[in-house]
Amino acid sequence: MSRAVAVCHGPFGRVSIYDLDRPLVLHAHREAHLIFFLEGSRGLVTVGSHTTRVDPFMGVAINPWEPHNFQPESKGCFGLFLVVYLRPEWLAAQGMSPFGGSFFPSSELVVTRELAAWRDKIVEMLLCSRRDLNLGPVLMALAQASSEPIEPTLASSFAHLAPEGALDRRVLRACRLLEDHPSYDGALERVAREAGLSRAHFFKLFRQQVGVTPTVFSNTVRLDAALDRLVFSQDPVTRIGNGLGFSCQSVFTRFFTAHMGMAPRDYRRVLRTVGPAPMQAAHV
């Protein structure tokens, strides 16, 4: 059973050490996402149609909302990974990249000496017993070392981060319904019906404009809501699952485990937070 070794949430996003022995479903994150191998069994990460072997020499860099999945190279064998999720608005505030642009030019990330040094520093900080972790500067250095400068004209724009006018109003309405009501399973069907479009036509339009399927988008919103409640509330796991529309705790646990590799209780068990709770970014 996969488990979280250390987890820390803060204004930057979240950073974790995971011991993984199971595949994760195709999913996406709002955050810029970095994955580094630490020890044990290597992992295979597929971003789009490209698969990278995550090992001592190669990591993975994933831009916000890029669909991806993970599987251990050796079935049933544990691999220890440093997994970093950096909020785009936090990175933009640090001056790394224009908001809405690509932070990483390639999903393949060669682990240079500089990268390895920042990676190891973050691992050391996560595993120490101190509560006052100053992770922000180290994470920023890691992100900068993972990214080559991108000219503004080459930065690809993500539809879900674009100005309102760039999205079809029906797609925008569906996104807002899902953002505001993560437990509302019928949001997309309702908007499609109100717009007079077939489900298939509307789902195709959503995929074209947002860059991910409605299911991936909906699952991302739901997972983010679950993480927020695990981190910033004292609610029991059963109540969190019920509040997000899951029929029972076991269904919620299966959903969380399929996306995170571990049960929600295991994630909360090792959780630490630093700094103020971040404001949840609006969809557009």
Buried (B, 14 or more C-beta within 10 A) or exposed (E): EBBBBBBBBBBBBBBBBBBBBBBBEBBBBBBBBBBBBBEBBBBBBBBEEEBBBBBEEBBBBBBBBBBBBBBBEEEEEBBBBBBBBBBBBBBBEBEBBBEBBBBBBBBBBEBEEEBBEBBEBBBEBBEEEEEEBEBBEBBBBBBBBBBEEBEEEEBEBBBBBBEEEBBBEBBBBBBBBBBEBBBBEEBBBBBBEEBEBEEEEBBBBBBEBBBBBBBBBBBBBBBBBBBBBBBEEEEEBBEBBBBBBBEEBEEBBEBBBBBBBBBBEBBBEBBBBBBEEBEEBEBB
